[in-house]
Amino acid sequence: MDLTLQPSQTVRPAKLQRRRARRWASDLAPHMSAAEIDCAQRYMRRSRIYLEFGCGGSTRLAAESGVSRLFSVDSDKNWVKRCRRHPSIAPLVADGRAILLSVKVGTVDTFGYPADRSDVLRWPNYSLAIWKKIGVALPDTVLIDGRWRVSTAVQSLLRCPPKTTMMFHDFTPRAHYHAILPFIDVVETVDSLLVYRAKPDLDLRRLIDLAFASLLVAR
């Protein structure tokens, strides 16, 4: 599968997208269908250590679902600052139970996409930096919903315990995300949200190949 990043995948200048982003940001409403929200919250309520790639409405949902520890990654530092101040999230940040990590990947555009390739050597940090913050107690629940989705999914498969439940948003309609299918057992699918766990007999050589191939693919 060709995972080469094309310029059209990094620059999102459309006014319509910016208007949608502002509306979505007004109350941190999750950018998911009602059925996807219900599904995600069902797993969040069971979670002790929750990790997500992509801050926003899902961060609010996780905080309100009662997770014990929350880790979240995003490429837009101003957006991360806003999320940290949300009334549902701020108390967890204040008492050290939530880490919202802003990863430097260069100048970003709408929804955290890199505006250009000038800082491409920093892009792998999006998938890798959070693991140093997490430490030895690894996540039992992961949501893939930010940038570098294949890369973050692969790193989660490589690093998390076998029983970790993972969710991948927008998976169903986007064929380029299906590169992870050989490595997972599907639990359920709700609209575009895929719920899965790692196969017990992971082909680590192929998975590591995909890890390297996807590090610079921001979509």
C-alpha positions as CSV (number, residue, x, y, z in Angstrom):
1,M,0.0,0.0,0.0
2,D,1.3,3.4,-1.0
3,L,1.6,5.6,2.1
4,T,3.5,8.5,0.4
5,L,2.4,11.8,1.7
6,Q,1.0,14.1,-1.0
7,P,0.9,17.9,-0.7
8,S,-2.9,17.9,-0.8
9,Q,-2.9,15.8,2.4
10,T,-1.0,18.4,4.4
11,V,-2.6,21.7,3.5
12,R,-6.3,22.2,4.5
13,P,-6.9,25.9,3.8
14,A,-10.6,25.8,3.0
15,K,-12.8,28.3,4.7
16,L,-15.5,25.7,5.2
17,Q,-13.2,23.5,7.2
18,R,-12.2,26.5,9.4
19,R,-15.8,27.4,10.1
20,R,-16.5,23.7,11.0
21,A,-13.5,23.7,13.3
22,R,-14.6,26.8,15.1
23,R,-18.1,25.5,15.6
24,W,-16.7,22.1,16.8
25,A,-14.4,23.9,19.3
26,S,-17.1,26.0,20.9
27,D,-18.0,23.4,23.5
28,L,-15.5,20.6,22.7
29,A,-18.3,18.6,21.0
30,P,-16.9,15.3,19.7
31,H,-16.7,15.1,16.0
32,M,-18.4,11.8,16.0
33,S,-21.9,10.4,15.3
34,A,-24.2,9.7,18.3
35,A,-23.6,6.0,17.9
36,E,-19.9,6.4,17.8
37,I,-20.0,8.6,21.0
38,D,-22.0,5.9,22.8
39,C,-19.6,3.2,21.7
40,A,-16.5,5.2,22.7
41,Q,-17.9,6.1,26.1
42,R,-18.8,2.5,26.8
43,Y,-15.1,1.6,26.6
44,M,-13.9,4.8,28.3
45,R,-16.1,4.0,31.3
46,R,-14.2,0.7,31.8
47,S,-10.8,2.4,31.3
48,R,-8.2,3.1,34.0
49,I,-5.4,4.4,31.8
50,Y,-6.6,6.0,28.6
51,L,-4.5,7.3,25.7
52,E,-5.7,9.2,22.7
53,F,-4.1,10.8,19.7
54,G,-6.0,13.9,18.9
55,C,-7.2,16.3,21.6
56,G,-10.8,17.7,21.7
57,G,-14.2,16.3,22.2
58,S,-12.9,12.8,22.9
59,T,-10.7,14.3,25.7
60,R,-13.8,15.8,27.3
61,L,-15.7,12.5,27.0
62,A,-12.9,10.6,28.6
63,A,-12.6,13.1,31.5
64,E,-16.4,12.9,32.0
65,S,-16.3,9.1,31.8
66,G,-14.2,8.8,34.9
67,V,-10.8,7.5,33.6
68,S,-8.2,7.4,36.3
69,R,-5.4,8.6,34.0
70,L,-5.6,10.4,30.7
71,F,-3.0,11.0,28.1
72,S,-3.7,13.0,25.0
73,V,-1.5,14.0,22.0
74,D,-2.0,16.9,19.6
75,S,0.1,18.9,17.1
76,D,-1.6,22.3,17.7
77,K,-0.2,23.9,20.9
78,N,-3.0,26.6,21.0
79,W,-5.7,24.0,20.7
80,V,-4.0,21.9,23.5
81,K,-4.0,25.0,25.8
82,R,-7.7,25.5,25.1
83,C,-8.5,21.9,25.9
84,R,-6.5,22.0,29.2
85,R,-8.8,24.9,30.3
86,H,-12.1,23.1,29.7
87,P,-14.0,22.6,33.0
88,S,-14.2,18.9,32.5
89,I,-10.5,18.5,31.8
90,A,-8.8,21.1,34.0
91,P,-9.3,19.3,37.3
92,L,-7.5,16.2,36.0
93,V,-4.7,18.3,34.7
94,A,-4.4,20.2,38.0
95,D,-4.1,17.0,40.1
96,G,-1.7,15.3,37.7
97,R,-4.1,12.7,36.3
98,A,-4.1,14.1,32.8
99,I,-1.3,15.0,30.5
100,L,-2.2,16.8,27.3
101,L,1.0,16.8,25.2
102,S,1.6,19.3,22.5
103,V,4.1,17.9,20.0
104,K,6.2,20.2,17.9
105,V,5.8,19.2,14.2
106,G,6.3,22.6,12.7
107,T,3.6,25.1,11.6
108,V,0.2,23.4,11.5
109,D,-3.1,24.2,9.7
110,T,-6.7,23.3,10.4
111,F,-7.1,20.2,12.6
112,G,-3.4,20.0,13.2
113,Y,-2.2,19.0,9.7
114,P,1.3,20.2,8.9
115,A,1.2,23.3,6.8
116,D,4.2,22.2,4.8
117,R,7.2,19.8,5.0
118,S,9.7,22.2,6.4
119,D,9.9,20.4,9.7
120,V,9.4,16.9,8.4
121,L,12.1,15.5,10.7
122,R,10.0,16.3,13.7
123,W,7.0,14.5,12.5
124,P,7.9,11.1,14.1
125,N,7.6,12.8,17.5
126,Y,3.8,12.8,17.2
127,S,3.7,9.0,17.4
128,L,6.6,8.5,19.7
129,A,6.9,11.3,22.3
130,I,4.0,10.4,24.6
131,W,5.4,6.9,25.5
132,K,8.1,8.5,27.6
133,K,5.4,10.3,29.6
134,I,3.3,7.2,30.1
135,G,5.9,5.1,31.8
136,V,5.5,1.5,32.8
137,A,1.8,1.5,33.5
138,L,0.5,1.2,29.9
139,P,-2.9,2.1,28.5
140,D,-5.8,-0.3,28.6
141,T,-7.7,1.8,26.1
142,V,-6.5,3.8,23.1
143,L,-8.3,6.1,20.6
144,I,-6.7,6.9,17.3
145,D,-8.3,10.1,16.1
146,G,-5.6,12.6,15.3
147,R,-2.9,13.0,12.7
148,W,-0.5,10.2,11.7
149,R,-3.2,7.7,12.4
150,V,-1.5,4.6,10.9
151,S,1.7,5.4,12.7
152,T,0.0,6.0,16.0
153,A,-2.0,2.8,15.6
154,V,1.1,0.8,14.9
155,Q,3.0,2.2,17.8
156,S,0.1,1.4,20.1
157,L,0.0,-2.2,18.8
158,L,3.8,-2.5,19.4
159,R,3.8,-1.1,22.9
160,C,0.5,-1.8,24.6
161,P,-0.5,-5.1,26.4
162,P,-2.4,-7.6,24.3
163,K,-5.7,-7.0,26.0
164,T,-5.7,-3.3,25.4
165,T,-8.8,-2.1,23.6
166,M,-8.2,0.2,20.7
167,M,-10.6,2.4,18.7
168,F,-9.8,4.0,15.3
169,H,-12.1,6.8,14.2
170,D,-13.0,7.3,10.5
171,F,-11.5,3.9,9.8
172,T,-14.3,2.3,7.7
173,P,-14.5,4.7,4.7
174,R,-10.7,5.5,4.4
175,A,-8.9,2.6,2.7
176,H,-5.4,4.0,3.5
177,Y,-6.1,3.2,7.2
178,H,-6.7,-0.5,6.4
179,A,-3.0,-1.2,6.4
180,I,-3.4,-2.3,10.0
181,L,-6.0,-5.0,9.3
182,P,-3.5,-7.9,9.1
183,F,-2.4,-7.2,12.7
184,I,-5.7,-6.8,14.5
185,D,-8.8,-8.8,15.6
186,V,-11.9,-6.7,15.1
187,V,-14.2,-6.4,18.2
188,E,-16.9,-4.3,16.6
189,T,-17.6,-1.5,14.1
190,V,-20.0,1.4,14.8
191,D,-20.4,3.7,11.8
192,S,-16.8,4.7,11.0
193,L,-15.4,3.7,14.4
194,L,-13.4,0.5,14.5
195,V,-12.9,-1.3,17.9
196,Y,-10.1,-3.9,17.9
197,R,-7.3,-5.6,19.8
198,A,-3.9,-6.8,18.6
199,K,-3.7,-10.3,17.2
200,P,-2.2,-12.7,19.6
201,D,0.3,-13.9,17.0
202,L,1.5,-10.5,15.7
203,D,3.9,-10.6,12.7
204,L,6.4,-8.2,14.3
205,R,8.6,-8.0,11.3
206,R,5.8,-6.8,9.0
207,L,4.4,-4.5,11.8
208,I,7.8,-2.9,12.3
209,D,8.1,-2.4,8.5
210,L,4.7,-0.6,8.6
211,A,5.9,1.5,11.6
212,F,8.8,2.9,9.6
213,A,6.7,3.4,6.4
214,S,4.0,5.4,8.3
215,L,6.1,7.7,10.5
216,L,6.0,10.6,8.0
217,V,2.4,10.1,6.8
218,A,0.3,12.8,8.5
219,R,-3.1,11.8,7.4
